[in-house]
Amino acid sequence: PQGTRDYGPKQMAIRERAFHAIISSFKRHGAEVIDTPVFELKETLTGKYGEDSKLIYDLKDQGGELLSLRYDL
């Protein structure tokens, strides 16, 4: 979607090292890893949660796409 960014190989290598250090530290203290999308199409979320507006945070129009965040993000 419009407004997101891509990372080149050098930037991605730095990000991966940083995330590895953070994740390793959290795992040592009993945390579990999950991977969820940062945002989703609004139609996907309304299909999962219904029209309950308390569970979905709408984002501004991103180049014609209606995007939203789940309540837990």
Biopython code that builds the backbone (N, CA, C, O; Angstrom):
import numpy as np
from Bio.PDB.StructureBuilder import StructureBuilder

atoms = [
    (1, "PRO", "N", (0.804, -1.201, 0.000)),
    (1, "PRO", "CA", (0.000, 0.000, 0.000)),
    (1, "PRO", "C", (0.851, 1.271, 0.000)),
    (1, "PRO", "O", (1.997, 1.265, 0.449)),
    (2, "GLN", "N", (0.293, 2.314, -0.491)),
    (2, "GLN", "CA", (0.975, 3.601, -0.503)),
    (2, "GLN", "C", (1.333, 4.006, 0.923)),
    (2, "GLN", "O", (0.532, 3.830, 1.841)),
    (3, "GLY", "N", (2.536, 4.547, 1.108)),
    (3, "GLY", "CA", (2.962, 4.980, 2.418)),
    (3, "GLY", "C", (3.837, 3.968, 3.138)),
    (3, "GLY", "O", (4.423, 4.290, 4.172)),
    (4, "THR", "N", (3.937, 2.757, 2.616)),
    (4, "THR", "CA", (4.835, 1.776, 3.212)),
    (4, "THR", "C", (6.183, 1.876, 2.525)),
    (4, "THR", "O", (6.306, 2.538, 1.495)),
    (5, "ARG", "N", (7.191, 1.229, 3.080)),
    (5, "ARG", "CA", (8.507, 1.333, 2.479)),
    (5, "ARG", "C", (9.158, -0.023, 2.333)),
    (5, "ARG", "O", (8.828, -0.974, 3.042)),
    (6, "ASP", "N", (10.085, -0.093, 1.404)),
    (6, "ASP", "CA", (10.890, -1.286, 1.202)),
    (6, "ASP", "C", (12.281, -1.019, 1.758)),
    (6, "ASP", "O", (12.733, 0.126, 1.789)),
    (7, "TYR", "N", (12.955, -2.068, 2.196)),
    (7, "TYR", "CA", (14.311, -1.952, 2.710)),
    (7, "TYR", "C", (15.269, -2.647, 1.758)),
    (7, "TYR", "O", (14.994, -3.750, 1.284)),
    (8, "GLY", "N", (16.392, -2.002, 1.481)),
    (8, "GLY", "CA", (17.423, -2.597, 0.650)),
    (8, "GLY", "C", (18.198, -3.647, 1.434)),
    (8, "GLY", "O", (17.992, -3.803, 2.637)),
    (9, "PRO", "N", (19.095, -4.371, 0.753)),
    (9, "PRO", "CA", (19.843, -5.441, 1.415)),
    (9, "PRO", "C", (20.657, -4.972, 2.622)),
    (9, "PRO", "O", (20.673, -5.666, 3.639)),
    (10, "LYS", "N", (21.320, -3.842, 2.550)),
    (10, "LYS", "CA", (22.128, -3.358, 3.669)),
    (10, "LYS", "C", (21.242, -2.980, 4.852)),
    (10, "LYS", "O", (21.536, -3.331, 5.994)),
    (11, "GLN", "N", (20.152, -2.259, 4.572)),
    (11, "GLN", "CA", (19.230, -1.879, 5.644)),
    (11, "GLN", "C", (18.596, -3.120, 6.279)),
    (11, "GLN", "O", (18.428, -3.188, 7.497)),
    (12, "MET", "N", (18.253, -4.087, 5.450)),
    (12, "MET", "CA", (17.601, -5.292, 5.956)),
    (12, "MET", "C", (18.553, -6.097, 6.838)),
    (12, "MET", "O", (18.126, -6.673, 7.839)),
    (13, "ALA", "N", (19.833, -6.143, 6.482)),
    (13, "ALA", "CA", (20.814, -6.862, 7.301)),
    (13, "ALA", "C", (20.913, -6.230, 8.687)),
    (13, "ALA", "O", (20.989, -6.939, 9.690)),
    (14, "ILE", "N", (20.912, -4.907, 8.744)),
    (14, "ILE", "CA", (20.958, -4.201, 10.029)),
    (14, "ILE", "C", (19.701, -4.495, 10.840)),
    (14, "ILE", "O", (19.784, -4.782, 12.034)),
    (15, "ARG", "N", (18.542, -4.424, 10.198)),
    (15, "ARG", "CA", (17.273, -4.699, 10.882)),
    (15, "ARG", "C", (17.240, -6.128, 11.424)),
    (15, "ARG", "O", (16.820, -6.357, 12.558)),
    (16, "GLU", "N", (17.684, -7.083, 10.612)),
    (16, "GLU", "CA", (17.663, -8.478, 11.042)),
    (16, "GLU", "C", (18.563, -8.707, 12.242)),
    (16, "GLU", "O", (18.185, -9.441, 13.156)),
    (17, "ARG", "N", (19.746, -8.101, 12.268)),
    (17, "ARG", "CA", (20.644, -8.229, 13.429)),
    (17, "ARG", "C", (19.992, -7.632, 14.675)),
    (17, "ARG", "O", (20.049, -8.219, 15.756)),
    (18, "ALA", "N", (19.377, -6.467, 14.516)),
    (18, "ALA", "CA", (18.725, -5.825, 15.663)),
    (18, "ALA", "C", (17.559, -6.674, 16.166)),
    (18, "ALA", "O", (17.433, -6.901, 17.369)),
    (19, "PHE", "N", (16.712, -7.142, 15.257)),
    (19, "PHE", "CA", (15.579, -7.974, 15.668)),
    (19, "PHE", "C", (16.051, -9.270, 16.304)),
    (19, "PHE", "O", (15.446, -9.738, 17.268)),
    (20, "HIS", "N", (17.119, -9.858, 15.782)),
    (20, "HIS", "CA", (17.639, -11.097, 16.362)),
    (20, "HIS", "C", (18.067, -10.869, 17.813)),
    (20, "HIS", "O", (17.768, -11.683, 18.687)),
    (21, "ALA", "N", (18.761, -9.773, 18.063)),
    (21, "ALA", "CA", (19.205, -9.462, 19.427)),
    (21, "ALA", "C", (18.017, -9.262, 20.359)),
    (21, "ALA", "O", (18.015, -9.759, 21.485)),
    (22, "ILE", "N", (17.015, -8.539, 19.892)),
    (22, "ILE", "CA", (15.828, -8.268, 20.714)),
    (22, "ILE", "C", (15.047, -9.555, 20.973)),
    (22, "ILE", "O", (14.668, -9.836, 22.111)),
    (23, "ILE", "N", (14.810, -10.326, 19.931)),
    (23, "ILE", "CA", (14.028, -11.562, 20.059)),
    (23, "ILE", "C", (14.746, -12.562, 20.958)),
    (23, "ILE", "O", (14.114, -13.214, 21.789)),
    (24, "SER", "N", (16.054, -12.686, 20.799)),
    (24, "SER", "CA", (16.833, -13.606, 21.648)),
    (24, "SER", "C", (16.705, -13.227, 23.117)),
    (24, "SER", "O", (16.542, -14.094, 23.974)),
    (25, "SER", "N", (16.779, -11.942, 23.403)),
    (25, "SER", "CA", (16.654, -11.471, 24.779)),
    (25, "SER", "C", (15.273, -11.784, 25.339)),
    (25, "SER", "O", (15.151, -12.268, 26.464)),
    (26, "PHE", "N", (14.242, -11.510, 24.563)),
    (26, "PHE", "CA", (12.885, -11.796, 25.023)),
    (26, "PHE", "C", (12.679, -13.288, 25.253)),
    (26, "PHE", "O", (12.061, -13.681, 26.243)),
    (27, "LYS", "N", (13.194, -14.132, 24.342)),
    (27, "LYS", "CA", (13.037, -15.580, 24.487)),
    (27, "LYS", "C", (13.718, -16.086, 25.752)),
    (27, "LYS", "O", (13.195, -16.979, 26.419)),
    (28, "ARG", "N", (14.875, -15.529, 26.089)),
    (28, "ARG", "CA", (15.572, -15.930, 27.313)),
    (28, "ARG", "C", (14.714, -15.685, 28.550)),
    (28, "ARG", "O", (14.881, -16.352, 29.571)),
    (29, "HIS", "N", (13.808, -14.736, 28.455)),
    (29, "HIS", "CA", (12.947, -14.393, 29.591)),
    (29, "HIS", "C", (11.540, -14.974, 29.457)),
    (29, "HIS", "O", (10.615, -14.549, 30.149)),
    (30, "GLY", "N", (11.389, -15.954, 28.556)),
    (30, "GLY", "CA", (10.134, -16.694, 28.456)),
    (30, "GLY", "C", (9.117, -16.193, 27.450)),
    (30, "GLY", "O", (8.012, -16.730, 27.381)),
    (31, "ALA", "N", (9.455, -15.187, 26.675)),
    (31, "ALA", "CA", (8.495, -14.674, 25.694)),
    (31, "ALA", "C", (8.389, -15.627, 24.500)),
    (31, "ALA", "O", (9.300, -16.409, 24.232)),
    (32, "GLU", "N", (7.282, -15.548, 23.803)),
    (32, "GLU", "CA", (7.070, -16.321, 22.585)),
    (32, "GLU", "C", (6.959, -15.369, 21.414)),
    (32, "GLU", "O", (6.490, -14.241, 21.563)),
    (33, "VAL", "N", (7.391, -15.823, 20.247)),
    (33, "VAL", "CA", (7.386, -14.998, 19.048)),
    (33, "VAL", "C", (6.075, -15.207, 18.280)),
    (33, "VAL", "O", (5.632, -16.337, 18.075)),
    (34, "ILE", "N", (5.468, -14.098, 17.864)),
    (34, "ILE", "CA", (4.336, -14.163, 16.945)),
    (34, "ILE", "C", (4.639, -13.215, 15.784)),
    (34, "ILE", "O", (5.434, -12.286, 15.927)),
    (35, "ASP", "N", (4.017, -13.447, 14.662)),
    (35, "ASP", "CA", (4.200, -12.579, 13.506)),
    (35, "ASP", "C", (2.819, -12.265, 12.943)),
    (35, "ASP", "O", (2.123, -13.153, 12.450)),
    (36, "THR", "N", (2.438, -11.013, 13.019)),
    (36, "THR", "CA", (1.131, -10.590, 12.528)),
    (36, "THR", "C", (1.308, -9.406, 11.585)),
    (36, "THR", "O", (2.288, -8.670, 11.704)),
    (37, "PRO", "N", (0.385, -9.208, 10.656)),
    (37, "PRO", "CA", (0.492, -8.045, 9.786)),
    (37, "PRO", "C", (0.316, -6.752, 10.584)),
    (37, "PRO", "O", (-0.433, -6.711, 11.559)),
    (38, "VAL", "N", (1.004, -5.719, 10.164)),
    (38, "VAL", "CA", (0.886, -4.429, 10.838)),
    (38, "VAL", "C", (-0.501, -3.856, 10.592)),
    (38, "VAL", "O", (-1.111, -3.297, 11.504)),
    (39, "PHE", "N", (-1.002, -3.987, 9.377)),
    (39, "PHE", "CA", (-2.348, -3.544, 9.044)),
    (39, "PHE", "C", (-2.917, -4.480, 7.998)),
    (39, "PHE", "O", (-2.180, -5.207, 7.332)),
    (40, "GLU", "N", (-4.230, -4.458, 7.857)),
    (40, "GLU", "CA", (-4.907, -5.315, 6.896)),
    (40, "GLU", "C", (-5.970, -4.509, 6.172)),
    (40, "GLU", "O", (-6.337, -3.412, 6.594)),
    (41, "LEU", "N", (-6.455, -5.067, 5.082)),
    (41, "LEU", "CA", (-7.590, -4.448, 4.400)),
    (41, "LEU", "C", (-8.781, -4.448, 5.355)),
    (41, "LEU", "O", (-9.024, -5.423, 6.066)),
    (42, "LYS", "N", (-9.512, -3.348, 5.357)),
    (42, "LYS", "CA", (-10.654, -3.240, 6.270)),
    (42, "LYS", "C", (-11.662, -4.359, 6.037)),
    (42, "LYS", "O", (-12.243, -4.874, 6.992)),
    (43, "GLU", "N", (-11.876, -4.740, 4.788)),
    (43, "GLU", "CA", (-12.854, -5.791, 4.493)),
    (43, "GLU", "C", (-12.445, -7.128, 5.120)),
    (43, "GLU", "O", (-13.311, -7.917, 5.496)),
    (44, "THR", "N", (-11.148, -7.393, 5.237)),
    (44, "THR", "CA", (-10.676, -8.615, 5.886)),
    (44, "THR", "C", (-11.019, -8.591, 7.367)),
    (44, "THR", "O", (-11.509, -9.580, 7.912)),
    (45, "LEU", "N", (-10.763, -7.467, 8.014)),
    (45, "LEU", "CA", (-11.029, -7.364, 9.449)),
    (45, "LEU", "C", (-12.513, -7.359, 9.765)),
    (45, "LEU", "O", (-12.931, -7.962, 10.753)),
    (46, "THR", "N", (-13.318, -6.693, 8.950)),
    (46, "THR", "CA", (-14.750, -6.695, 9.234)),
    (46, "THR", "C", (-15.316, -8.098, 9.039)),
    (46, "THR", "O", (-16.308, -8.456, 9.673)),
    (47, "GLY", "N", (-14.700, -8.891, 8.171)),
    (47, "GLY", "CA", (-15.124, -10.281, 8.015)),
    (47, "GLY", "C", (-14.792, -11.110, 9.238)),
    (47, "GLY", "O", (-15.532, -12.036, 9.572)),
    (48, "LYS", "N", (-13.682, -10.796, 9.924)),
    (48, "LYS", "CA", (-13.268, -11.540, 11.112)),
    (48, "LYS", "C", (-14.010, -11.087, 12.366)),
    (48, "LYS", "O", (-14.435, -11.913, 13.174)),
    (49, "TYR", "N", (-14.164, -9.777, 12.525)),
    (49, "TYR", "CA", (-14.695, -9.224, 13.773)),
    (49, "TYR", "C", (-16.096, -8.648, 13.631)),
    (49, "TYR", "O", (-16.673, -8.209, 14.626)),
    (50, "GLY", "N", (-16.652, -8.637, 12.447)),
    (50, "GLY", "CA", (-17.940, -8.002, 12.231)),
    (50, "GLY", "C", (-17.767, -6.500, 12.159)),
    (50, "GLY", "O", (-16.657, -6.010, 11.951)),
    (51, "GLU", "N", (-18.822, -5.785, 12.325)),
    (51, "GLU", "CA", (-18.781, -4.327, 12.195)),
    (51, "GLU", "C", (-18.492, -3.623, 13.520)),
    (51, "GLU", "O", (-18.670, -2.409, 13.615)),
    (52, "ASP", "N", (-18.056, -4.345, 14.528)),
    (52, "ASP", "CA", (-17.810, -3.747, 15.844)),
    (52, "ASP", "C", (-16.660, -2.756, 15.752)),
    (52, "ASP", "O", (-15.497, -3.156, 15.703)),
    (53, "SER", "N", (-16.974, -1.475, 15.729)),
    (53, "SER", "CA", (-15.967, -0.430, 15.534)),
    (53, "SER", "C", (-14.992, -0.324, 16.701)),
    (53, "SER", "O", (-13.923, 0.268, 16.554)),
    (54, "LYS", "N", (-15.339, -0.886, 17.858)),
    (54, "LYS", "CA", (-14.434, -0.839, 18.996)),
    (54, "LYS", "C", (-13.226, -1.755, 18.800)),
    (54, "LYS", "O", (-12.207, -1.577, 19.468)),
    (55, "LEU", "N", (-13.323, -2.722, 17.903)),
    (55, "LEU", "CA", (-12.243, -3.679, 17.690)),
    (55, "LEU", "C", (-11.331, -3.307, 16.529)),
    (55, "LEU", "O", (-10.293, -3.939, 16.337)),
    (56, "ILE", "N", (-11.699, -2.294, 15.753)),
    (56, "ILE", "CA", (-10.954, -1.962, 14.541)),
    (56, "ILE", "C", (-10.631, -0.477, 14.525)),
    (56, "ILE", "O", (-11.510, 0.359, 14.736)),
    (57, "TYR", "N", (-9.359, -0.149, 14.271)),
    (57, "TYR", "CA", (-8.940, 1.239, 14.105)),
    (57, "TYR", "C", (-8.728, 1.504, 12.625)),
    (57, "TYR", "O", (-7.850, 0.904, 12.004)),
    (58, "ASP", "N", (-9.521, 2.394, 12.060)),
    (58, "ASP", "CA", (-9.397, 2.709, 10.640)),
    (58, "ASP", "C", (-8.227, 3.645, 10.392)),
    (58, "ASP", "O", (-7.962, 4.557, 11.175)),
    (59, "LEU", "N", (-7.537, 3.404, 9.293)),
    (59, "LEU", "CA", (-6.456, 4.282, 8.850)),
    (59, "LEU", "C", (-6.988, 5.139, 7.717)),
    (59, "LEU", "O", (-7.994, 4.795, 7.097)),
    (60, "LYS", "N", (-6.332, 6.238, 7.445)),
    (60, "LYS", "CA", (-6.766, 7.082, 6.338)),
    (60, "LYS", "C", (-6.622, 6.328, 5.030)),
    (60, "LYS", "O", (-5.865, 5.362, 4.941)),
    (61, "ASP", "N", (-7.343, 6.768, 4.026)),
    (61, "ASP", "CA", (-7.302, 6.171, 2.701)),
    (61, "ASP", "C", (-5.861, 6.136, 2.196)),
    (61, "ASP", "O", (-5.197, 7.170, 2.133)),
    (62, "GLN", "N", (-5.385, 4.961, 1.842)),
    (62, "GLN", "CA", (-4.015, 4.794, 1.367)),
    (62, "GLN", "C", (-4.042, 4.475, -0.130)),
    (62, "GLN", "O", (-3.939, 3.313, -0.521)),
    (63, "GLY", "N", (-4.180, 5.494, -0.953)),
    (63, "GLY", "CA", (-4.173, 5.277, -2.392)),
    (63, "GLY", "C", (-5.351, 4.459, -2.872)),
    (63, "GLY", "O", (-5.208, 3.646, -3.786)),
    (64, "GLY", "N", (-6.512, 4.658, -2.274)),
    (64, "GLY", "CA", (-7.710, 3.953, -2.710)),
    (64, "GLY", "C", (-8.017, 2.701, -1.909)),
    (64, "GLY", "O", (-9.056, 2.079, -2.128)),
    (65, "GLU", "N", (-7.140, 2.309, -0.980)),
    (65, "GLU", "CA", (-7.374, 1.121, -0.173)),
    (65, "GLU", "C", (-7.795, 1.528, 1.235)),
    (65, "GLU", "O", (-7.176, 2.398, 1.846)),
    (66, "LEU", "N", (-8.841, 0.903, 1.742)),
    (66, "LEU", "CA", (-9.276, 1.148, 3.114)),
    (66, "LEU", "C", (-8.583, 0.145, 4.020)),
    (66, "LEU", "O", (-8.865, -1.052, 3.981)),
    (67, "LEU", "N", (-7.665, 0.659, 4.839)),
    (67, "LEU", "CA", (-6.858, -0.196, 5.708)),
    (67, "LEU", "C", (-7.212, 0.050, 7.160)),
    (67, "LEU", "O", (-7.685, 1.127, 7.523)),
    (68, "SER", "N", (-6.976, -0.966, 7.995)),
    (68, "SER", "CA", (-7.305, -0.874, 9.420)),
    (68, "SER", "C", (-6.309, -1.670, 10.242)),
    (68, "SER", "O", (-5.606, -2.543, 9.733)),
    (69, "LEU", "N", (-6.266, -1.344, 11.541)),
    (69, "LEU", "CA", (-5.496, -2.084, 12.528)),
    (69, "LEU", "C", (-6.446, -2.861, 13.408)),
    (69, "LEU", "O", (-7.545, -2.393, 13.707)),
    (70, "ARG", "N", (-6.029, -4.059, 13.832)),
    (70, "ARG", "CA", (-6.820, -4.804, 14.803)),
    (70, "ARG", "C", (-6.710, -4.126, 16.151)),
    (70, "ARG", "O", (-5.758, -3.387, 16.400)),
    (71, "TYR", "N", (-7.674, -4.368, 17.023)),
    (71, "TYR", "CA", (-7.708, -3.728, 18.338)),
    (71, "TYR", "C", (-6.464, -4.053, 19.160)),
    (71, "TYR", "O", (-6.041, -3.227, 19.968)),
    (72, "ASP", "N", (-5.871, -5.219, 18.981)),
    (72, "ASP", "CA", (-4.733, -5.614, 19.802)),
    (72, "ASP", "C", (-3.403, -5.067, 19.280)),
    (72, "ASP", "O", (-2.363, -5.312, 19.890)),
    (73, "LEU", "N", (-3.414, -4.342, 18.180)),
    (73, "LEU", "CA", (-2.186, -3.764, 17.658)),
    (73, "LEU", "C", (-2.198, -2.269, 17.817)),
    (73, "LEU", "O", (-1.240, -1.599, 17.431)),
]
sb = StructureBuilder()
sb.init_structure("model")
sb.init_model(0)
sb.init_chain("A")
sb.init_seg("    ")
for serial, (resi, resn, name, xyz) in enumerate(atoms, 1):
    if name == "N":
        sb.init_residue(resn, " ", resi, " ")
    sb.init_atom(name, np.array(xyz, "f"), 0.0, 1.0, " ", f" {name:<3s}", serial, name[0])
structure = sb.get_structure()
